[in-house]
């Protein structure tokens, strides 16, 4: 898959493509349904497939003074996910005030028609574009007739009568419901970062942990609590017990993300990149009266995790 960072990187060989447009935060199952339709349509037209997406999130530029929209997928994560598909290319458009103030028809004429000479556009039913989000999905039908390209609008996709939407997944993660979020995403939710230096307290308790410094500060983090996770460091994978919270037992204030990797010999992870997938939520973060009580609970957590891992492996074999 080819990655274009801006319109200026496009060549003439990317004219006549089939495209989809959208923020596509999360690349969840409904998003991937659209992507697969783009790929299929491009194959039928004997041309290339492309996603046009936007970075940073438009709402964070529109209202820079408010709380930022937490991202489900960073730009690099989008590339990694789509690289496993048959999509030919992805075009990132930098979101700034100039782009946000571009009239919807001007955007269509400049990007889709003049630059790409698109043959077909496929978008979701709730897609908006242009100044003040004035261009709705249905308006693309009018532009398609005017400028000579086909338009398909994909309707809402449900999972057990619930809409699959990025906002729904954020709410699930905010509640710590990583299991249901995974069903909507079509994969386990994950975060990435470098292993940084912590206080070393976990080692003294018999459970040495790796502290994760996120690659993206605006990345969506599940709610505070204890989670069973699967971690990748380089080419190695480990199951881990992740704590997200403020270490209530020790009256700390800063929210941290730390993970204890099970069945790992003493290795120095500092400075290494680590990806962590959230498999299941175990419990809330609890304030214990003593370190001994905390250690007892952590041992219970580990036994619980090992039992759940066996169940996960059985489900994978079924």
C-alpha positions as CSV (number, residue, x, y, z in Angstrom):
1,X,0.0,0.0,0.0
2,X,1.2,3.5,-0.9
3,X,0.9,6.3,1.6
4,X,0.5,9.9,0.3
5,X,1.0,12.7,2.8
6,X,-0.7,15.5,0.9
7,X,-2.1,16.1,-2.5
8,X,1.3,17.2,-3.8
9,X,2.6,13.7,-3.6
10,X,0.1,12.3,-6.1
11,X,1.1,11.4,-9.5
12,X,-0.8,11.1,-12.8
13,X,-1.0,7.3,-12.4
14,X,-3.5,7.9,-9.6
15,X,-6.2,9.3,-11.8
16,X,-9.4,7.4,-12.4
17,X,-9.4,5.8,-9.0
18,X,-12.2,4.5,-6.7
19,X,-12.1,6.4,-3.4
20,X,-13.6,6.6,0.0
21,X,-13.4,9.7,2.3
22,X,-13.7,10.1,6.0
23,X,-11.9,10.5,9.3
24,X,-12.1,6.7,9.8
25,X,-11.1,6.8,13.4
26,X,-11.0,3.3,14.7
27,X,-11.2,1.5,11.4
28,X,-14.0,-0.5,12.9
29,X,-16.0,-3.2,11.3
30,X,-18.4,-0.8,9.6
31,X,-15.4,1.2,8.2
32,X,-13.8,-1.9,6.9
33,X,-17.0,-2.9,5.2
34,X,-16.7,0.3,3.2
35,X,-13.0,-0.3,2.5
36,X,-13.8,-3.7,1.2
37,X,-16.4,-2.3,-1.1
38,X,-13.9,0.2,-2.4
39,X,-11.4,-2.6,-3.1
40,X,-14.0,-4.7,-4.9
41,X,-15.3,-1.8,-7.0
42,X,-11.7,-0.9,-8.0
43,X,-11.1,-4.4,-9.1
44,X,-14.3,-4.4,-11.2
45,X,-13.2,-1.1,-12.8
46,X,-9.6,-2.4,-13.3
47,X,-8.3,0.6,-11.4
48,X,-6.8,1.5,-8.1
49,X,-8.4,1.9,-4.7
50,X,-7.8,4.8,-2.3
51,X,-8.8,6.1,1.1
52,X,-8.7,9.8,1.7
53,X,-8.6,10.5,5.4
54,X,-7.8,13.5,7.6
55,X,-5.2,14.2,10.3
56,X,-5.5,15.5,13.0
57,X,-9.1,14.9,13.9
58,X,-11.1,17.8,12.4
59,X,-13.0,18.4,15.6
60,X,-9.8,19.0,17.4
61,X,-9.0,21.8,15.0
62,X,-12.5,23.2,14.9
63,X,-12.5,23.5,18.7
64,X,-8.9,23.7,19.8
65,X,-9.9,25.2,23.2
66,X,-12.1,22.2,24.2
67,X,-11.2,18.7,25.3
68,X,-9.6,16.9,22.4
69,X,-11.4,14.0,20.8
70,X,-9.5,10.9,21.9
71,X,-8.2,8.9,19.0
72,X,-8.9,5.2,18.5
73,X,-6.4,5.0,15.7
74,X,-3.4,7.2,15.1
75,X,-2.2,7.8,11.5
76,X,0.5,5.2,11.8
77,X,-2.0,2.7,13.2
78,X,-4.4,3.3,10.2
79,X,-1.5,2.6,7.8
80,X,-0.7,-0.6,9.7
81,X,-4.2,-1.9,9.7
82,X,-4.9,-1.0,6.0
83,X,-1.6,-2.4,5.0
84,X,-3.0,-5.8,5.8
85,X,-5.9,-5.3,3.4
86,X,-5.8,-5.1,-0.4
87,X,-6.3,-1.3,-0.5
88,X,-3.8,0.3,-2.9
89,X,-3.3,3.6,-1.2
90,X,-4.2,6.1,1.5
91,X,-4.0,9.9,1.2
92,X,-3.7,11.9,4.3
93,X,-4.9,15.5,4.1
94,X,-3.6,17.8,6.8
95,X,-6.5,19.4,8.7
96,X,-6.2,23.1,9.2
97,X,-8.5,26.1,9.0
98,X,-8.0,26.5,5.3
99,X,-9.2,23.0,4.6
100,X,-12.1,23.3,7.1
101,X,-13.2,26.5,5.4
102,X,-13.2,25.0,1.9
103,X,-16.6,24.9,0.3
104,X,-17.8,21.3,-0.3
105,X,-18.1,21.7,-4.1
106,X,-14.7,23.4,-4.3
107,X,-13.2,20.4,-2.4
108,X,-14.9,18.0,-4.8
109,X,-13.8,19.9,-7.9
110,X,-10.2,20.5,-6.7
111,X,-9.4,17.1,-5.1
112,X,-11.7,14.5,-6.5
113,X,-12.2,15.8,-10.0
114,X,-9.2,17.8,-11.1
115,X,-6.5,16.0,-9.1
116,X,-7.8,12.4,-9.1
117,X,-10.5,12.3,-11.8
118,X,-12.3,9.8,-9.7
119,X,-14.5,7.1,-11.3
120,X,-16.4,6.3,-8.1
121,X,-16.8,7.5,-4.6
122,X,-18.0,5.3,-1.7
123,X,-18.9,6.8,1.6
124,X,-20.9,6.1,4.8
125,X,-24.4,7.4,5.3
126,X,-23.2,9.9,7.9
127,X,-20.3,11.4,6.0
128,X,-20.0,15.2,6.1
129,X,-17.4,17.4,4.3
130,X,-16.6,20.9,3.4
131,X,-17.1,24.2,5.3
132,X,-19.3,23.8,8.4
133,X,-19.7,20.2,7.4
134,X,-22.1,21.5,4.8
135,X,-21.6,18.7,2.3
136,X,-23.6,15.7,3.3
137,X,-23.3,12.2,1.8
138,X,-26.4,12.8,-0.4
139,X,-24.9,15.9,-1.8
140,X,-22.1,13.8,-3.3
141,X,-24.8,12.3,-5.5
142,X,-25.5,15.7,-7.1
143,X,-21.8,16.4,-7.5
144,X,-21.3,13.0,-9.1
145,X,-24.0,13.7,-11.7
146,X,-22.5,17.2,-12.4
147,X,-18.8,16.0,-12.7
148,X,-19.3,12.5,-14.0
149,X,-18.4,10.1,-11.3
150,X,-20.5,7.4,-9.6
151,X,-21.4,7.5,-5.9
152,X,-22.4,4.8,-3.5
153,X,-23.6,5.6,0.0
154,X,-23.3,2.7,2.5
155,X,-26.1,2.5,5.1
156,X,-25.7,2.1,8.8
157,X,-24.3,-1.3,9.9
158,X,-25.5,-2.8,13.1
159,X,-24.0,-5.5,15.5
160,X,-26.9,-7.2,17.4
161,X,-29.1,-4.2,16.7
162,X,-26.5,-1.7,17.9
163,X,-24.9,0.8,15.5
164,X,-21.2,0.4,15.0
165,X,-19.8,3.9,15.5
166,X,-16.5,5.4,16.7
167,X,-18.3,7.3,19.4
168,X,-19.9,4.1,20.7
169,X,-16.5,2.4,20.9
170,X,-15.0,5.4,22.8
171,X,-17.9,5.1,25.3
172,X,-17.3,1.4,25.7
173,X,-13.6,2.0,26.4
174,X,-14.4,4.8,28.8
175,X,-16.4,2.2,30.7
176,X,-13.6,-0.3,30.5
177,X,-15.7,-2.6,28.3
178,X,-12.8,-3.7,26.2
179,X,-14.5,-7.0,25.3
180,X,-17.5,-5.4,23.6
181,X,-15.2,-2.7,22.0
182,X,-13.3,-5.5,20.4
183,X,-16.5,-6.9,18.9
184,X,-17.3,-3.6,17.3
185,X,-13.7,-3.0,16.2
186,X,-13.2,-6.5,14.8
187,X,-10.0,-6.8,16.7
188,X,-8.7,-6.1,20.2
189,X,-8.1,-2.4,21.1
190,X,-4.5,-1.6,21.4
191,X,-2.1,1.2,22.4
192,X,1.6,1.8,21.6
193,X,4.4,3.5,23.4
194,X,7.9,3.3,24.7
195,X,8.8,1.6,27.9
196,X,9.9,4.4,30.3
197,X,11.4,4.5,33.8
198,X,9.0,4.1,36.7
199,X,9.4,4.2,40.5
200,X,10.6,0.6,40.6
201,X,8.0,-0.2,43.2
202,X,6.6,-3.2,41.2
203,X,9.9,-4.9,41.3
204,X,10.0,-4.7,45.1
205,X,6.6,-6.2,45.3
206,X,7.6,-9.2,43.2
207,X,5.8,-8.0,40.1
208,X,8.2,-5.8,38.0
209,X,6.2,-3.6,35.6
210,X,7.0,-1.7,32.5
211,X,5.7,1.8,32.4
212,X,4.3,2.9,29.0
213,X,4.8,6.4,27.6
214,X,2.3,6.7,24.8
215,X,3.3,7.6,21.3
216,X,0.2,9.8,21.0
217,X,-1.0,11.9,23.9
218,X,-4.5,12.1,22.4
219,X,-4.9,8.3,22.2
220,X,-8.0,6.9,23.8
221,X,-7.2,5.0,27.0
222,X,-9.6,2.5,28.7
223,X,-10.9,3.5,32.1
224,X,-8.8,2.9,35.2
225,X,-8.6,-0.7,36.2
226,X,-6.7,-3.9,35.8
227,X,-6.7,-5.7,32.5
228,X,-5.5,-8.9,30.9
229,X,-3.4,-7.9,27.9
230,X,-1.2,-9.2,25.1
231,X,2.0,-7.3,24.6
232,X,4.4,-7.3,21.6
233,X,8.0,-6.2,22.0
234,X,10.0,-6.5,18.8
235,X,9.1,-10.0,17.5
236,X,8.2,-11.4,21.0
237,X,4.7,-11.6,22.4
238,X,3.8,-11.9,26.1
239,X,0.6,-12.0,28.2
240,X,0.5,-9.2,30.7
241,X,-1.5,-7.7,33.6
242,X,-1.9,-4.0,33.0
243,X,-2.8,-1.4,35.6
244,X,-4.2,1.9,34.5
245,X,-4.7,4.3,37.3
246,X,-3.0,6.4,40.1
247,X,-1.7,3.6,42.3
248,X,-4.3,4.3,45.0
249,X,-2.5,2.1,47.6
250,X,0.4,4.5,47.5
251,X,-1.6,7.7,47.3
252,X,-0.1,8.8,44.1
253,X,-1.8,11.4,41.8
254,X,-0.4,10.9,38.3
255,X,-2.3,8.5,36.0
256,X,0.0,5.8,34.7
257,X,-0.1,2.8,32.4
258,X,2.0,-0.1,33.6
259,X,2.1,-3.8,32.7
260,X,3.5,-6.8,34.4
261,X,4.6,-9.3,31.7
262,X,4.1,-12.9,32.8
263,X,6.6,-15.7,32.2
264,X,9.3,-13.2,31.3
265,X,12.9,-13.6,32.5
266,X,14.7,-10.5,33.7
267,X,15.1,-8.4,30.6
268,X,15.7,-4.7,30.2
269,X,12.7,-3.2,28.3
270,X,13.6,0.4,28.8
271,X,13.4,2.4,25.6
272,X,11.8,-0.4,23.7
273,X,8.6,0.0,21.7
274,X,5.7,-1.9,23.1
275,X,2.2,-2.6,21.7
276,X,-0.5,-3.7,24.2
277,X,-3.8,-5.3,23.2
278,X,-6.5,-5.2,25.8
279,X,-8.1,-8.7,26.0
280,X,-10.3,-8.5,29.1
281,X,-11.0,-6.3,32.1
282,X,-10.3,-8.0,35.4
283,X,-11.4,-5.5,38.1
284,X,-11.3,-1.9,39.3
285,X,-8.2,-0.3,40.7
286,X,-8.5,-0.7,44.5
287,X,-6.8,1.1,47.4
288,X,-5.3,-1.5,49.8
289,X,-4.4,-0.9,53.4
290,X,-1.0,-2.5,53.1
291,X,1.5,-3.6,50.5
292,X,0.9,-7.2,51.7
293,X,-2.8,-7.0,50.8
294,X,-1.9,-5.6,47.4
295,X,0.6,-8.5,46.8
296,X,-2.1,-11.1,47.7
297,X,-4.5,-9.5,45.3
298,X,-1.9,-9.4,42.5
299,X,-1.3,-13.1,43.0
300,X,-5.0,-13.7,42.6
301,X,-5.0,-11.5,39.5
302,X,-2.2,-13.6,38.0
303,X,-4.0,-16.9,38.7
304,X,-7.2,-15.4,37.2
305,X,-5.3,-14.3,34.1
306,X,-3.7,-17.7,33.5
307,X,-7.2,-19.3,33.7
308,X,-8.6,-16.8,31.3
309,X,-5.7,-17.3,28.9
310,X,-6.5,-21.0,28.7
311,X,-10.1,-20.2,27.9
312,X,-9.0,-17.7,25.2
313,X,-6.8,-20.4,23.6
314,X,-9.6,-22.9,23.7
315,X,-12.0,-20.4,22.0
316,X,-9.3,-19.8,19.3
317,X,-9.2,-23.5,18.6
318,X,-12.9,-23.9,18.3
